[in-house]
């Protein structure tokens, strides 16, 4: 019984924490038109690559950039921003009532109140422009051969 009370006392400061209610990671969906592009995700602890459509798990505090490549199409680079949505703000605000400074500190360090935008990442790839035709020198007209005598 005492163990239960001690555990409840330790856990109670974080009941309203965003890190408890939302977690410190989120899934980011990546898709492209056409599908089958290679998505390179940087900013993760271990940068990774996937083929669209795909889903990656990222820390909410990570600074993420998604680079999409597909043969015959222009590469696209999409930097993700971090924002505090309503649910993140509510979890962070719960610290005022229950978590106190400890809960606020945990949420600030882990980024638990943040979401990446855009999520899902949806990209329409543009075909590579065809190379312009090479300019050729105009040929001068052939002269008739000189008369033979």
Secondary structure, DSSP 8 states (H G I E B T S, - for coil): -HHHHHHHHHHHTTTT-HHHHT-SEEEEEEEEESS--EEEEESSSS-EEEESSEEEEEETT---EEEEE-TTB--EEEE-EEE--HHHHHHHHHIIIIIHHHHHHHHHHHTTT-EEESSSEEEE--B----------------------
